Amino acid sequence: MRFTKKIALLSNRWSGSGAEYTAQLFKNLSYSTQIGDTTYGAFGEITMNAQLPNGCIYWFPCTLTTTPDGKCPEGIGIIPDILIENTKADIAAGNDRVLQYAIGYLSP
C-alpha cells in the first residue's frame, strides 16, 4: 500500500537543522508541498568537537550539505513552494495564516 494523499509541510524562518533536512526530503515527494516561509538556513551535522584551553568544549559542523542538484542551502534555507508569511500582528491576534492556508489546501 502506498501513501498518495497530499502532504503540507509548514515552515517559517525559525525552522532549522533537522526541520530543514525534512523540508529538503519532502521537496522530492511529488505529493508534498512546503507552505510558509523560507527555513533558517542552518545545515551541517555536528560531527566534531574540540576543547579550548579553558576547558570549554565546542561543537562544529564539518560536513557540506547539498541538495540533489548540488547546491548548498547553508545560510539560504529551503524556499517554500507557497510563500505565506505571518506578521507579528497576525500572531498577536491569534491568526496563523500559514496554518489556515494549509487547512484549505488539504481540504477536499
C-alpha positions in Angstrom: 0.0 0.0 0.0 1.4 3.4 -1.0 0.5 6.7 0.6 -0.9 9.0 -2.2 -2.6 11.9 -0.4 -1.3 15.4 -0.3 1.1 16.5 2.4 1.5 20.1 3.6 4.8 20.8 5.3 4.7 24.0 7.2 7.8 26.1 7.7 9.0 29.5 8.9 12.3 31.4 9.3 12.8 29.5 12.6 12.6 26.1 11.0 16.2 25.0 11.2 18.5 22.0 11.3 16.5 18.8 11.3 13.4 20.6 10.1 15.4 21.7 7.1 16.6 18.2 6.3 12.9 17.1 6.5 11.9 20.0 4.2 14.5 19.1 1.7 13.5 15.4 1.7 9.8 16.4 1.3 10.8 18.5 -1.8 11.5 15.2 -3.6 8.0 13.9 -3.0 5.5 14.7 -5.8 2.6 14.8 -3.3 4.2 17.2 -0.8 4.0 21.0 -0.7 6.0 23.3 1.6 3.9 26.2 2.8 5.0 29.1 4.8 8.3 31.0 4.8 11.9 30.0 3.9 13.6 27.9 6.5 16.5 29.3 8.7 19.4 28.0 6.6 21.4 26.3 9.3 22.5 22.9 8.0 25.5 20.9 8.8 25.8 18.0 11.1 27.7 18.5 14.4 30.3 15.8 14.0 33.4 17.2 15.6 34.3 18.8 18.9 37.3 20.5 20.4 38.3 21.5 23.9 39.5 25.1 24.5 42.4 25.8 26.9 39.9 27.0 29.5 38.2 23.6 29.4 35.1 24.6 27.4 34.1 22.2 24.6 32.6 23.4 21.4 30.9 21.5 18.6 31.1 22.4 15.0 29.9 21.1 11.7 32.3 19.6 9.3 30.1 18.3 6.5 28.8 20.0 3.5 25.0 19.6 2.9 23.9 19.8 -0.7 20.5 19.5 -2.4 20.1 16.8 -5.1 21.0 19.4 -7.7 24.4 20.1 -5.9 23.5 23.4 -4.3 24.3 24.2 -0.7 21.3 25.7 1.2 23.5 26.8 4.2 22.7 30.4 5.0 19.9 30.4 2.4 17.3 27.9 3.7 14.7 25.8 1.8 12.4 28.1 -0.1 8.7 27.1 0.2 6.5 26.1 -2.7 3.8 28.5 -1.5 5.1 31.6 0.4 2.8 32.7 3.2 4.2 34.9 5.9 2.6 35.5 9.4 3.1 39.1 10.6 3.6 40.0 14.2 0.1 41.4 14.2 -1.3 38.1 12.9 0.4 36.2 15.7 -0.6 38.7 18.3 -4.2 38.3 17.1 -4.0 34.5 17.3 -4.3 34.3 13.5 -2.0 31.8 11.8 -2.3 32.5 8.1 0.1 29.6 7.2 -2.0 27.0 9.1 -5.2 28.4 7.7 -3.9 28.2 4.2 -2.7 24.7 4.7 -6.0 23.5 6.0 -7.7 25.0 2.9 -5.1 23.4 0.7 -5.6 20.0 2.2 -9.4 20.2 2.3 -11.2 18.2 -0.5 
